[in-house]
Amino acid sequence: MLPLSLLNAAQNKPMLVELKNGETFNGHLVNCDNFMNITLREVYQTNAEGDRFWQLKECYIRGSTIKYLRVPEPLLDAVKDEQTRAREAGRSARGAHVSGGRGGRGAPARGRGGPRGAPMRGGRGRGRGM
Amino acid sequence: MASLQGYVDHRVLLILQDGRAIVGVMAGYDQKSNVVLSDSKERVYSTDEGVEEIPLGLYLVKGDQMCVLPTVLISHLTSDIMSGYATSVLIGELDEDLEKSVDLSVIRAEPLPAIRY
C-alpha cells in the first residue's frame, strides 16, 4: 500500500503533522498532492518545545518540510478494503491492467503545456485516478 | 536502490533523524522510501529507567534518506552501537524471537542524539 494512497484516503480526517523542525500541526486534512504538500483546517499549531500554541483556521504545509504524519488507525483497513474492492471490480470489468495510474512515477511536470482539460497527448490514460 | 518490499508486513525498527526509534509493522512504502507503519510504538531509551514504549498508532514517515540496519544489532541497541549509524533514517527488520527474549524494562541506554548538519 502506498503512503500517498493512505494520505488521499485521509481527507477530512483528523491528523497530526510534525515538521522537521519539531513543530506540530493538529487539524483535519483538506487536500494533499503527490509532493505531500497538504492543507489543513481547524489547526492547532505547537512549537517544537511544546510550550506555545496557535490556533489557525486553515494552513498550507509544504511536503518537503514534513517529518511524519500520524493518521487514524482505522484508515489502514479502509484503504486495504478499498484496494481489494477496486482490484476485484477492475478484474471483472476490464480484465488485466488494474489499478493503473496510481504509481508515483508520474512526473510533476505533467500538464504544463496547454490549458487544463486539453486533450491528452501521450496515449496511455495516466492520471485517470485523480 | 534496494527494495523495501521484503519488510512489508514485518515488524521493523525505524530510526529517525531526530533520534527517535519507532517500532511498527510496515504496511507500505513508495519510491521515495516514505513508509507507512501500523501499530507503531516509540521506544524511549534512558540511562536511569527501562525502555518506555509509547503507542503511536498509524504513522506515515517521510523517507528523505534511508539506509539499512542489520537485524542482529537491534536487540543490542545501545547508543554506542547506534551512534555509528545515526547519520540518516534507518530501518531494519526485527527478529521476533530475539525481540521477545529482551526485557525492555531492564535495558538502560542513552537516547540517540539528533543528527546535525
gemmi code that builds the backbone of each chain (N, CA, C; Angstrom):
import gemmi

chains = {
    "A": [
        ("MET", (0.827, -1.198, 0.000), (0.000, 0.000, 0.000), (0.865, 1.252, 0.000)),
        ("LEU", (0.518, 2.179, -0.852), (1.349, 3.369, -0.987), (1.007, 4.411, 0.081)),
        ("PRO", (2.037, 5.035, 0.625), (1.805, 6.094, 1.604), (0.846, 7.171, 1.088)),
        ("LEU", (0.960, 7.488, -0.192), (0.119, 8.560, -0.707), (-1.343, 8.149, -0.849)),
        ("SER", (-1.586, 6.848, -1.073), (-2.994, 6.453, -1.126), (-3.611, 6.526, 0.259)),
        ("LEU", (-2.791, 6.242, 1.255), (-3.265, 6.400, 2.631), (-3.597, 7.861, 2.899)),
        ("LEU", (-2.711, 8.724, 2.446), (-2.908, 10.157, 2.689), (-4.148, 10.662, 1.968)),
        ("ASN", (-4.327, 10.206, 0.724), (-5.520, 10.615, -0.019), (-6.789, 10.173, 0.688)),
        ("ALA", (-6.718, 8.983, 1.262), (-7.899, 8.459, 1.957), (-8.144, 9.194, 3.268)),
        ("ALA", (-7.147, 9.948, 3.700), (-7.271, 10.622, 4.999), (-7.956, 11.973, 4.884)),
        ("GLN", (-8.441, 12.307, 3.692), (-9.101, 13.605, 3.536), (-10.294, 13.720, 4.468)),
        ("ASN", (-10.392, 14.893, 5.052), (-11.435, 15.205, 6.049), (-11.267, 14.456, 7.364)),
        ("LYS", (-10.164, 13.745, 7.509), (-9.904, 13.052, 8.770), (-8.913, 13.882, 9.606)),
        ("PRO", (-8.974, 13.716, 10.902), (-8.026, 14.431, 11.747), (-6.625, 13.827, 11.613)),
        ("MET", (-5.620, 14.638, 11.707), (-4.260, 14.102, 11.678), (-3.291, 15.025, 12.395)),
        ("LEU", (-2.161, 14.444, 12.737), (-1.095, 15.219, 13.353), (0.081, 15.226, 12.393)),
        ("VAL", (0.608, 16.397, 12.150), (1.753, 16.520, 11.254), (2.913, 17.086, 12.049)),
        ("GLU", (4.039, 16.408, 12.029), (5.220, 17.005, 12.645), (6.194, 17.405, 11.565)),
        ("LEU", (6.690, 18.638, 11.679), (7.657, 19.120, 10.713), (9.062, 18.736, 11.153)),
        ("LYS", (9.987, 18.885, 10.235), (11.378, 18.548, 10.547), (11.929, 19.420, 11.661)),
        ("ASN", (11.383, 20.626, 11.807), (11.873, 21.497, 12.874), (11.202, 21.212, 14.211)),
        ("GLY", (10.342, 20.200, 14.258), (9.728, 19.800, 15.517), (8.365, 20.416, 15.788)),
        ("GLU", (7.983, 21.420, 15.008), (6.648, 21.980, 15.183), (5.603, 20.944, 14.802)),
        ("THR", (4.469, 20.974, 15.494), (3.405, 20.049, 15.115), (2.136, 20.806, 14.753)),
        ("PHE", (1.362, 20.196, 13.890), (0.092, 20.756, 13.449), (-0.977, 19.686, 13.598)),
        ("ASN", (-2.008, 20.009, 14.368), (-3.153, 19.123, 14.500), (-4.313, 19.728, 13.742)),
        ("GLY", (-4.896, 18.963, 12.831), (-6.034, 19.511, 12.111), (-6.668, 18.469, 11.223)),
        ("HIS", (-7.677, 18.894, 10.480), (-8.326, 17.987, 9.539), (-7.751, 18.221, 8.149)),
        ("LEU", (-7.463, 17.136, 7.469), (-6.870, 17.245, 6.138), (-7.905, 17.754, 5.152)),
        ("VAL", (-7.559, 18.824, 4.441), (-8.440, 19.322, 3.388), (-8.022, 18.721, 2.066)),
        ("ASN", (-6.737, 18.837, 1.766), (-6.267, 18.349, 0.481), (-4.791, 18.007, 0.544)),
        ("CYS", (-4.331, 17.212, -0.408), (-2.912, 16.879, -0.469), (-2.551, 16.585, -1.911)),
        ("ASP", (-1.263, 16.610, -2.202), (-0.826, 16.258, -3.549), (0.324, 15.263, -3.479)),
        ("ASN", (0.883, 14.975, -4.650), (1.898, 13.922, -4.706), (3.235, 14.315, -4.075)),
        ("PHE", (3.414, 15.616, -3.827), (4.614, 16.039, -3.093), (4.393, 15.960, -1.594)),
        ("MET", (3.182, 15.582, -1.219), (2.776, 15.560, 0.178), (2.620, 16.975, 0.733)),
        ("ASN", (2.489, 17.956, -0.164), (2.017, 19.264, 0.275), (0.598, 19.056, 0.776)),
        ("ILE", (0.257, 19.688, 1.888), (-1.080, 19.466, 2.414), (-1.711, 20.767, 2.891)),
        ("THR", (-3.022, 20.790, 2.892), (-3.741, 21.876, 3.564), (-4.572, 21.258, 4.689)),
        ("LEU", (-4.546, 21.942, 5.807), (-5.306, 21.505, 6.970), (-6.286, 22.603, 7.343)),
        ("ARG", (-7.382, 22.228, 7.977), (-8.278, 23.249, 8.537), (-8.486, 22.983, 10.025)),
        ("GLU", (-8.926, 24.028, 10.715), (-9.122, 23.962, 12.166), (-7.853, 23.422, 12.833)),
        ("VAL", (-6.784, 24.192, 12.720), (-5.460, 23.707, 13.086), (-5.008, 24.211, 14.454)),
        ("TYR", (-4.411, 23.329, 15.204), (-3.673, 23.728, 16.398), (-2.192, 23.523, 16.114)),
        ("GLN", (-1.454, 24.611, 16.137), (-0.020, 24.548, 15.881), (0.697, 24.581, 17.228)),
        ("THR", (1.738, 23.782, 17.368), (2.524, 23.739, 18.599), (3.980, 23.942, 18.238)),
        ("ASN", (4.688, 24.737, 18.996), (6.096, 24.939, 18.670), (6.914, 23.718, 19.081)),
        ("ALA", (8.177, 23.698, 18.692), (8.995, 22.498, 18.879), (9.142, 22.128, 20.353)),
        ("GLU", (9.155, 23.119, 21.225), (9.304, 22.843, 22.658), (7.991, 22.368, 23.274)),
        ("GLY", (6.903, 22.565, 22.568), (5.608, 22.130, 23.068), (5.039, 23.046, 24.119)),
        ("ASP", (5.537, 24.278, 24.202), (5.025, 25.174, 25.241), (4.229, 26.358, 24.688)),
        ("ARG", (4.155, 26.471, 23.387), (3.350, 27.560, 22.815), (2.405, 26.995, 21.761)),
        ("PHE", (1.225, 27.564, 21.707), (0.196, 27.047, 20.806), (-0.419, 28.173, 20.004)),
        ("TRP", (-0.823, 27.846, 18.816), (-1.560, 28.785, 17.986), (-2.754, 28.053, 17.396)),
        ("GLN", (-3.827, 28.797, 17.208), (-4.950, 28.192, 16.527), (-5.093, 28.853, 15.170)),
        ("LEU", (-5.162, 28.044, 14.129), (-5.281, 28.581, 12.779), (-6.540, 28.009, 12.132)),
        ("LYS", (-7.197, 28.849, 11.343), (-8.390, 28.379, 10.643), (-7.980, 27.381, 9.571)),
        ("GLU", (-6.970, 27.751, 8.830), (-6.521, 26.881, 7.755), (-5.036, 27.103, 7.538)),
        ("CYS", (-4.320, 26.091, 7.096), (-2.913, 26.315, 6.780), (-2.439, 25.370, 5.689)),
        ("TYR", (-1.376, 25.781, 5.045), (-0.771, 25.005, 3.959), (0.623, 24.592, 4.414)),
        ("ILE", (0.969, 23.343, 4.239), (2.291, 22.870, 4.649), (3.008, 22.259, 3.449)),
        ("ARG", (4.193, 22.747, 3.199), (4.979, 22.202, 2.102), (5.454, 20.800, 2.465)),
        ("GLY", (5.264, 19.875, 1.539), (5.547, 18.469, 1.820), (6.962, 18.201, 2.271)),
        ("SER", (7.913, 18.939, 1.692), (9.314, 18.646, 1.980), (9.698, 19.003, 3.412)),
        ("THR", (8.854, 19.771, 4.107), (9.195, 20.152, 5.475), (8.651, 19.158, 6.506)),
        ("ILE", (7.906, 18.177, 6.023), (7.246, 17.243, 6.944), (8.191, 16.135, 7.387)),
        ("LYS", (8.146, 15.821, 8.661), (8.876, 14.657, 9.176), (7.982, 13.429, 9.135)),
        ("TYR", (6.829, 13.536, 9.758), (5.885, 12.417, 9.675), (4.465, 12.901, 9.878)),
        ("LEU", (3.519, 12.032, 9.525), (2.112, 12.290, 9.774), (1.547, 11.151, 10.590)),
        ("ARG", (0.700, 11.503, 11.529), (0.018, 10.477, 12.290), (-1.460, 10.513, 11.898)),
        ("VAL", (-1.964, 9.397, 11.442), (-3.345, 9.352, 10.951), (-4.144, 8.322, 11.748)),
        ("PRO", (-5.485, 8.413, 11.711), (-6.289, 7.474, 12.499), (-6.064, 6.030, 12.047)),
        ("GLU", (-5.892, 5.160, 13.002), (-5.572, 3.758, 12.720), (-6.601, 3.059, 11.795)),
        ("PRO", (-7.913, 3.302, 11.970), (-8.894, 2.589, 11.143), (-8.725, 2.858, 9.649)),
        ("LEU", (-8.023, 3.919, 9.300), (-7.839, 4.243, 7.889), (-7.132, 3.142, 7.127)),
        ("LEU", (-6.226, 2.466, 7.802), (-5.441, 1.428, 7.133), (-6.360, 0.356, 6.574)),
        ("ASP", (-7.288, -0.113, 7.394), (-8.214, -1.147, 6.939), (-9.112, -0.615, 5.837)),
        ("ALA", (-9.540, 0.649, 6.001), (-10.397, 1.254, 4.988), (-9.705, 1.251, 3.628)),
        ("VAL", (-8.418, 1.651, 3.620), (-7.687, 1.709, 2.357), (-7.475, 0.309, 1.794)),
        ("LYS", (-7.138, -0.631, 2.651), (-6.923, -2.004, 2.188), (-8.199, -2.566, 1.554)),
        ("ASP", (-9.332, -2.359, 2.242), (-10.609, -2.844, 1.704), (-10.893, -2.203, 0.358)),
        ("GLU", (-10.681, -0.894, 0.331), (-10.936, -0.147, -0.901), (-10.110, -0.700, -2.054)),
        ("GLN", (-8.852, -1.008, -1.761), (-7.967, -1.515, -2.822), (-8.406, -2.892, -3.301)),
        ("THR", (-8.794, -3.745, -2.353), (-9.256, -5.079, -2.762), (-10.497, -4.940, -3.626)),
        ("ARG", (-11.398, -4.051, -3.209), (-12.622, -3.881, -3.975), (-12.308, -3.350, -5.371)),
        ("ALA", (-11.414, -2.364, -5.430), (-11.062, -1.792, -6.734), (-10.431, -2.847, -7.628)),
        ("ARG", (-9.608, -3.688, -7.033), (-8.931, -4.719, -7.806), (-9.951, -5.703, -8.378)),
        ("GLU", (-10.876, -6.100, -7.517), (-11.864, -7.070, -7.974), (-12.781, -6.474, -9.029)),
        ("ALA", (-13.182, -5.228, -8.801), (-14.044, -4.559, -9.780), (-13.318, -4.446, -11.112)),
        ("GLY", (-12.045, -4.069, -11.045), (-11.256, -3.920, -12.255), (-11.097, -5.241, -12.983)),
        ("ARG", (-10.915, -6.286, -12.217), (-10.691, -7.597, -12.824), (-11.934, -8.040, -13.578)),
        ("SER", (-13.089, -7.861, -12.936), (-14.297, -8.349, -13.593), (-14.687, -7.442, -14.755)),
        ("ALA", (-14.419, -6.167, -14.642), (-14.866, -5.257, -15.691), (-13.914, -5.217, -16.871)),
        ("ARG", (-12.648, -5.053, -16.604), (-11.703, -4.800, -17.699), (-10.744, -5.942, -17.960)),
        ("GLY", (-10.715, -6.903, -17.110), (-9.667, -7.894, -17.227), (-8.396, -7.303, -16.682)),
        ("ALA", (-7.271, -7.704, -17.220), (-5.963, -7.312, -16.679), (-5.839, -5.810, -16.440)),
        ("HIS", (-4.648, -5.318, -16.289), (-4.369, -3.894, -16.087), (-5.323, -3.248, -15.117)),
        ("VAL", (-5.093, -3.487, -13.896), (-5.962, -2.951, -12.863), (-5.431, -1.607, -12.419)),
        ("SER", (-5.574, -1.351, -11.179), (-5.203, -0.111, -10.507), (-4.186, 0.774, -11.229)),
        ("GLY", (-4.380, 1.066, -12.474), (-3.406, 1.860, -13.231), (-3.306, 3.270, -12.719)),
        ("GLY", (-2.329, 3.954, -13.207), (-2.258, 5.383, -12.945), (-1.814, 5.761, -11.555)),
        ("ARG", (-1.877, 4.854, -10.653), (-1.607, 5.187, -9.275), (-0.161, 5.583, -9.014)),
        ("GLY", (0.752, 4.826, -9.561), (2.145, 4.831, -9.136), (2.778, 6.194, -9.052)),
        ("GLY", (3.801, 6.287, -8.237), (4.445, 7.562, -8.016), (5.337, 7.969, -9.157)),
        ("ARG", (5.291, 7.210, -10.248), (6.190, 7.504, -11.338), (5.877, 8.855, -11.959)),
        ("GLY", (4.649, 9.307, -11.821), (4.179, 10.487, -12.531), (5.124, 11.662, -12.407)),
        ("ALA", (5.521, 12.211, -13.512), (6.378, 13.382, -13.465), (5.546, 14.577, -13.056)),
        ("PRO", (6.069, 15.355, -12.138), (5.312, 16.514, -11.695), (5.081, 17.504, -12.824)),
        ("ALA", (5.910, 17.432, -13.833), (5.826, 18.413, -14.904), (4.603, 18.234, -15.782)),
        ("ARG", (3.921, 17.113, -15.608), (2.784, 16.844, -16.478), (1.759, 17.958, -16.428)),
        ("GLY", (1.189, 18.226, -17.575), (0.132, 19.214, -17.608), (0.661, 20.622, -17.752)),
        ("ARG", (1.925, 20.739, -18.095), (2.470, 22.082, -18.243), (1.926, 22.757, -19.470)),
        ("GLY", (1.989, 22.038, -20.575), (1.570, 22.661, -21.814), (0.051, 22.702, -21.915)),
        ("GLY", (-0.486, 23.829, -22.256), (-1.896, 23.914, -22.586), (-2.792, 23.962, -21.372)),
        ("PRO", (-3.981, 24.374, -21.601), (-4.933, 24.543, -20.511), (-5.377, 23.196, -19.981)),
        ("ARG", (-5.903, 23.236, -18.822), (-6.438, 22.045, -18.208), (-7.557, 21.506, -19.069)),
        ("GLY", (-7.653, 20.205, -19.142), (-8.743, 19.615, -19.893), (-8.456, 19.560, -21.385)),
        ("ALA", (-7.262, 19.996, -21.770), (-6.893, 19.833, -23.168), (-6.785, 18.346, -23.448)),
        ("PRO", (-7.038, 17.949, -24.678), (-6.982, 16.520, -24.980), (-5.619, 15.968, -24.634)),
        ("MET", (-5.613, 14.789, -24.097), (-4.344, 14.256, -23.629), (-3.504, 13.799, -24.798)),
        ("ARG", (-2.220, 14.078, -24.692), (-1.368, 13.716, -25.815), (-0.921, 12.278, -25.737)),
        ("GLY", (-0.110, 12.004, -24.794), (0.611, 10.739, -24.832), (-0.186, 9.481, -24.493)),
        ("GLY", (-1.147, 9.116, -25.280), (-1.830, 7.819, -25.139), (-2.122, 7.457, -23.692)),
        ("ARG", (-1.900, 6.235, -23.360), (-1.960, 5.647, -22.020), (-2.594, 6.521, -20.950)),
        ("GLY", (-3.804, 6.305, -20.682), (-4.576, 7.177, -19.791), (-4.000, 7.337, -18.404)),
        ("ARG", (-2.906, 7.984, -18.270), (-2.342, 8.288, -16.960), (-3.216, 9.342, -16.311)),
        ("GLY", (-3.280, 9.300, -15.036), (-3.990, 10.364, -14.341), (-5.484, 10.124, -14.306)),
        ("ARG", (-5.887, 8.956, -14.694), (-7.286, 8.622, -14.643), (-7.802, 8.663, -13.207)),
        ("GLY", (-6.947, 8.247, -12.342), (-7.409, 8.075, -10.964), (-7.572, 9.367, -10.178)),
        ("MET", (-7.447, 10.477, -10.772), (-7.499, 11.708, -9.967), (-8.917, 12.095, -9.607)),
    ],
    "B": [
        ("MET", (18.467, 1.095, -6.385), (18.235, 1.090, -4.945), (17.519, -0.192, -4.556)),
        ("ALA", (17.955, -0.741, -3.460), (17.308, -1.967, -2.988), (15.868, -1.670, -2.591)),
        ("SER", (15.099, -2.731, -2.527), (13.679, -2.540, -2.269), (13.328, -2.752, -0.809)),
        ("LEU", (12.320, -2.070, -0.370), (11.820, -2.280, 0.989), (10.761, -3.372, 1.005)),
        ("GLN", (10.491, -3.945, -0.163), (9.397, -4.913, -0.282), (9.502, -6.037, 0.752)),
        ("GLY", (10.726, -6.496, 1.003), (10.909, -7.593, 1.933), (10.470, -7.286, 3.356)),
        ("TYR", (10.329, -6.009, 3.656), (9.940, -5.621, 5.014), (8.428, -5.511, 5.188)),
        ("VAL", (7.710, -5.512, 4.063), (6.266, -5.287, 4.149), (5.605, -6.372, 4.994)),
        ("ASP", (4.728, -5.952, 5.859), (4.022, -6.832, 6.805), (4.935, -7.423, 7.873)),
        ("HIS", (6.146, -6.940, 7.971), (7.028, -7.353, 9.057), (7.169, -6.217, 10.065)),
        ("ARG", (7.502, -6.614, 11.272), (7.732, -5.601, 12.300), (9.140, -5.031, 12.107)),
        ("VAL", (9.219, -3.737, 11.996), (10.506, -3.110, 11.707), (10.822, -2.027, 12.731)),
        ("LEU", (12.099, -1.712, 12.782), (12.544, -0.589, 13.613), (12.966, 0.536, 12.693)),
        ("LEU", (12.452, 1.703, 12.954), (12.770, 2.858, 12.122), (13.428, 3.885, 13.016)),
        ("ILE", (14.578, 4.357, 12.609), (15.241, 5.397, 13.387), (15.220, 6.694, 12.600)),
        ("LEU", (14.688, 7.708, 13.222), (14.532, 8.981, 12.534), (15.744, 9.870, 12.767)),
        ("GLN", (15.837, 10.895, 11.963), (16.978, 11.786, 12.071), (17.007, 12.544, 13.382)),
        ("ASP", (15.855, 12.648, 14.041), (15.844, 13.334, 15.327), (16.197, 12.386, 16.464)),
        ("GLY", (16.556, 11.128, 16.142), (16.993, 10.191, 17.158), (15.897, 9.290, 17.690)),
        ("ARG", (14.659, 9.516, 17.241), (13.565, 8.674, 17.713), (13.657, 7.271, 17.135)),
        ("ALA", (13.290, 6.300, 17.938), (13.235, 4.911, 17.471), (11.777, 4.479, 17.480)),
        ("ILE", (11.264, 4.094, 16.320), (9.859, 3.698, 16.207), (9.780, 2.270, 15.700)),
        ("VAL", (9.024, 1.450, 16.429), (8.807, 0.074, 16.008), (7.386, -0.043, 15.500)),
        ("GLY", (7.207, -0.697, 14.356), (5.857, -0.855, 13.835), (5.841, -1.844, 12.693)),
        ("VAL", (4.654, -2.213, 12.270), (4.525, -3.135, 11.149), (4.482, -2.318, 9.865)),
        ("MET", (5.405, -2.613, 8.963), (5.447, -1.847, 7.718), (4.258, -2.222, 6.833)),
        ("ALA", (3.364, -1.263, 6.640), (2.164, -1.533, 5.853), (2.378, -1.158, 4.392)),
        ("GLY", (3.323, -0.281, 4.143), (3.558, 0.109, 2.761), (4.706, 1.086, 2.655)),
        ("TYR", (5.113, 1.323, 1.413), (6.219, 2.260, 1.174), (6.091, 2.732, -0.264)),
        ("ASP", (6.866, 3.706, -0.642), (6.873, 4.119, -2.045), (8.291, 4.373, -2.525)),
        ("GLN", (8.400, 4.915, -3.724), (9.720, 5.065, -4.343), (10.616, 6.037, -3.603)),
        ("LYS", (10.007, 6.938, -2.848), (10.820, 7.882, -2.099), (11.150, 7.356, -0.716)),
        ("SER", (10.846, 6.082, -0.473), (11.050, 5.472, 0.844), (10.185, 6.081, 1.933)),
        ("ASN", (9.123, 6.760, 1.549), (8.127, 7.094, 2.555), (7.559, 5.780, 3.050)),
        ("VAL", (7.271, 5.714, 4.349), (6.900, 4.431, 4.928), (5.627, 4.563, 5.757)),
        ("VAL", (4.749, 3.587, 5.612), (3.567, 3.522, 6.470), (3.802, 2.470, 7.545)),
        ("LEU", (3.694, 2.867, 8.785), (3.856, 1.935, 9.900), (2.532, 1.822, 10.635)),
        ("SER", (2.061, 0.581, 10.806), (0.841, 0.434, 11.590), (1.200, -0.122, 12.959)),
        ("ASP", (0.308, 0.110, 13.901), (0.513, -0.389, 15.256), (1.905, 0.013, 15.771)),
        ("SER", (2.273, 1.250, 15.543), (3.644, 1.627, 15.861), (3.778, 2.154, 17.289)),
        ("LYS", (4.977, 1.975, 17.802), (5.291, 2.425, 19.160), (6.649, 3.100, 19.135)),
        ("GLU", (6.743, 4.182, 19.881), (8.054, 4.796, 20.019), (8.754, 4.176, 21.208)),
        ("ARG", (10.027, 3.876, 21.056), (10.817, 3.367, 22.180), (11.694, 4.487, 22.701)),
        ("VAL", (11.445, 4.816, 23.956), (12.212, 5.907, 24.544), (13.267, 5.307, 25.458)),
        ("TYR", (14.512, 5.521, 25.097), (15.627, 4.979, 25.882), (16.099, 6.005, 26.899)),
        ("SER", (16.486, 5.498, 28.056), (17.103, 6.400, 29.020), (18.061, 5.613, 29.894)),
        ("THR", (18.968, 6.341, 30.543), (20.001, 5.651, 31.321), (19.528, 5.300, 32.718)),
        ("ASP", (18.479, 5.968, 33.204), (18.092, 5.677, 34.578), (16.768, 4.947, 34.736)),
        ("GLU", (16.074, 4.653, 33.646), (14.952, 3.730, 33.765), (14.850, 2.903, 32.496)),
        ("GLY", (13.994, 1.876, 32.577), (13.877, 0.962, 31.450), (13.295, 1.657, 30.227)),
        ("VAL", (13.261, 0.910, 29.141), (12.762, 1.476, 27.900), (11.256, 1.677, 27.998)),
        ("GLU", (10.828, 2.870, 27.646), (9.403, 3.152, 27.680), (8.844, 3.037, 26.266)),
        ("GLU", (7.731, 2.332, 26.120), (7.111, 2.208, 24.796), (5.855, 3.054, 24.752)),
        ("ILE", (5.826, 3.997, 23.851), (4.669, 4.882, 23.734), (3.891, 4.527, 22.468)),
        ("PRO", (2.644, 4.102, 22.614), (1.870, 3.735, 21.427), (1.586, 4.953, 20.553)),
        ("LEU", (1.780, 4.810, 19.265), (1.593, 5.923, 18.347), (0.515, 5.662, 17.303)),
        ("GLY", (0.185, 4.402, 17.057), (-0.845, 4.111, 16.064), (-0.312, 4.057, 14.649)),
        ("LEU", (-1.052, 4.655, 13.730), (-0.700, 4.579, 12.311), (0.135, 5.797, 11.927)),
        ("TYR", (1.307, 5.534, 11.419), (2.257, 6.600, 11.115), (2.655, 6.585, 9.652)),
        ("LEU", (2.803, 7.761, 9.102), (3.350, 7.872, 7.749), (4.633, 8.693, 7.878)),
        ("VAL", (5.759, 8.041, 7.697), (7.040, 8.713, 7.906), (7.654, 9.059, 6.561)),
        ("LYS", (8.052, 10.298, 6.400), (8.717, 10.690, 5.161), (10.105, 10.064, 5.109)),
        ("GLY", (10.489, 9.619, 3.932), (11.710, 8.845, 3.862), (12.872, 9.568, 3.213)),
        ("ASP", (13.088, 10.788, 3.611), (14.064, 11.605, 2.889), (15.387, 10.903, 2.620)),
        ("GLN", (15.951, 10.293, 3.631), (17.099, 9.436, 3.359), (16.946, 8.155, 4.152)),
        ("MET", (17.545, 7.131, 3.680), (17.424, 5.862, 4.399), (18.638, 4.982, 4.188)),
        ("CYS", (18.937, 4.151, 5.179), (19.844, 3.050, 4.938), (19.390, 1.886, 5.817)),
        ("VAL", (20.031, 0.759, 5.678), (19.507, -0.438, 6.321), (20.259, -0.771, 7.588)),
        ("LEU", (19.528, -1.254, 8.560), (20.112, -1.654, 9.826), (20.018, -3.165, 9.939)),
        ("PRO", (21.148, -3.846, 10.143), (21.103, -5.294, 10.246), (20.273, -5.727, 11.458)),
        ("THR", (19.582, -6.840, 11.285), (18.678, -7.334, 12.313), (19.330, -7.501, 13.672)),
        ("VAL", (20.516, -8.099, 13.678), (21.130, -8.505, 14.924), (21.388, -7.332, 15.860)),
        ("LEU", (21.793, -6.247, 15.276), (22.144, -5.100, 16.092), (20.978, -4.588, 16.918)),
        ("ILE", (19.789, -4.817, 16.398), (18.636, -4.184, 17.010), (18.419, -4.631, 18.446)),
        ("SER", (18.697, -5.910, 18.709), (18.453, -6.401, 20.059), (19.489, -5.851, 21.023)),
        ("HIS", (20.590, -5.414, 20.502), (21.640, -4.879, 21.360), (21.727, -3.378, 21.196)),
        ("LEU", (20.562, -2.805, 21.091), (20.514, -1.386, 20.800), (21.103, -0.568, 21.940)),
        ("THR", (22.233, -0.017, 21.689), (22.804, 0.915, 22.658), (23.243, 2.121, 21.874)),
        ("SER", (23.411, 3.192, 22.557), (23.757, 4.380, 21.791), (25.147, 4.252, 21.182)),
        ("ASP", (26.005, 3.454, 21.820), (27.326, 3.222, 21.243), (27.220, 2.644, 19.851)),
        ("ILE", (26.480, 1.546, 19.786), (26.349, 0.879, 18.502), (25.636, 1.776, 17.519)),
        ("MET", (24.572, 2.387, 18.024), (23.721, 3.129, 17.117), (24.358, 4.413, 16.619)),
        ("SER", (25.177, 5.022, 17.443), (25.654, 6.331, 17.037), (26.449, 6.263, 15.744)),
        ("GLY", (27.063, 5.120, 15.528), (27.781, 4.958, 14.283), (26.869, 4.977, 13.075)),
        ("TYR", (25.607, 4.627, 13.306), (24.682, 4.537, 12.187), (23.776, 5.746, 12.071)),
        ("ALA", (23.767, 6.544, 13.135), (22.706, 7.537, 13.211), (22.944, 8.736, 12.322)),
        ("THR", (23.283, 8.472, 11.117), (23.538, 9.579, 10.210), (22.371, 9.830, 9.279)),
        ("SER", (21.385, 8.961, 9.294), (20.227, 9.195, 8.432), (19.081, 8.379, 8.992)),
        ("VAL", (17.982, 8.328, 8.264), (16.884, 7.494, 8.736), (17.252, 6.046, 8.504)),
        ("LEU", (17.081, 5.251, 9.526), (17.432, 3.850, 9.428), (16.176, 3.014, 9.481)),
        ("ILE", (16.259, 1.854, 8.850), (15.150, 0.934, 9.010), (15.699, -0.472, 9.019)),
        ("GLY", (15.127, -1.339, 9.857), (15.584, -2.714, 9.894), (14.490, -3.618, 10.379)),
        ("GLU", (14.543, -4.867, 9.929), (13.542, -5.829, 10.346), (13.886, -6.324, 11.740)),
        ("LEU", (12.852, -6.579, 12.526), (13.088, -7.096, 13.864), (13.016, -8.616, 13.864)),
        ("ASP", (13.911, -9.225, 14.604), (13.865, -10.664, 14.808), (12.882, -10.917, 15.950)),
        ("GLU", (11.733, -11.481, 15.619), (10.645, -11.585, 16.592), (11.052, -12.379, 17.837)),
        ("ASP", (11.816, -13.465, 17.644), (12.191, -14.303, 18.788), (13.145, -13.554, 19.705)),
        ("LEU", (14.133, -12.956, 19.051), (15.109, -12.176, 19.797), (14.402, -11.066, 20.557)),
        ("GLU", (13.474, -10.492, 19.861), (12.696, -9.392, 20.387), (11.964, -9.807, 21.670)),
        ("LYS", (11.385, -11.015, 21.644), (10.631, -11.481, 22.802), (11.553, -11.772, 23.975)),
        ("SER", (12.791, -12.180, 23.657), (13.701, -12.566, 24.728), (14.295, -11.349, 25.441)),
        ("VAL", (14.071, -10.189, 24.885), (14.647, -8.995, 25.503), (13.635, -8.341, 26.436)),
        ("ASP", (14.053, -8.121, 27.652), (13.183, -7.434, 28.601), (13.497, -5.943, 28.558)),
        ("LEU", (12.614, -5.211, 27.915), (12.878, -3.788, 27.706), (13.018, -3.019, 29.014)),
        ("SER", (12.354, -3.550, 30.065), (12.364, -2.779, 31.312), (13.732, -2.776, 31.986)),
        ("VAL", (14.621, -3.695, 31.569), (15.938, -3.709, 32.204), (16.999, -3.040, 31.343)),
        ("ILE", (16.612, -2.647, 30.156), (17.608, -2.059, 29.258), (17.828, -0.584, 29.588)),
        ("ARG", (19.082, -0.258, 29.755), (19.435, 1.136, 30.012), (20.318, 1.598, 28.861)),
        ("ALA", (19.964, 2.642, 28.246), (20.790, 3.167, 27.163), (20.531, 4.650, 27.000)),
        ("GLU", (21.542, 5.329, 26.568), (21.345, 6.744, 26.313), (20.484, 6.914, 25.079)),
        ("PRO", (19.597, 7.886, 25.113), (18.823, 8.143, 23.902), (19.743, 8.618, 22.782)),
        ("LEU", (19.337, 8.334, 21.562), (20.154, 8.765, 20.435), (20.060, 10.270, 20.267)),
        ("PRO", (21.170, 10.884, 19.972), (21.099, 12.311, 19.670), (20.534, 12.524, 18.264)),
        ("ALA", (19.970, 13.672, 18.060), (19.511, 14.015, 16.723), (20.734, 14.250, 15.842)),
        ("ILE", (20.583, 14.068, 14.560), (21.736, 14.331, 13.715), (21.822, 15.824, 13.424)),
        ("ARG", (23.058, 16.239, 13.208), (23.262, 17.665, 12.911), (23.952, 17.801, 11.575)),
        ("TYR", (23.605, 18.829, 10.883), (24.226, 19.042, 9.580), (25.344, 20.057, 9.657)),
    ],
}
model = gemmi.Model(1)
for chain_id, residues in chains.items():
    chain = gemmi.Chain(chain_id)
    for i, (resn, *xyz) in enumerate(residues, 1):
        res = gemmi.Residue()
        res.name, res.seqid = resn, gemmi.SeqId(i, " ")
        for name, pos in zip(("N", "CA", "C"), xyz):
            atom = gemmi.Atom()
            atom.name, atom.element = name, gemmi.Element(name[0])
            atom.pos, atom.b_iso = gemmi.Position(*pos), 0.0
            res.add_atom(atom)
        chain.add_residue(res)
    model.add_chain(chain)
structure = gemmi.Structure()
structure.add_model(model)
structure.setup_entities()
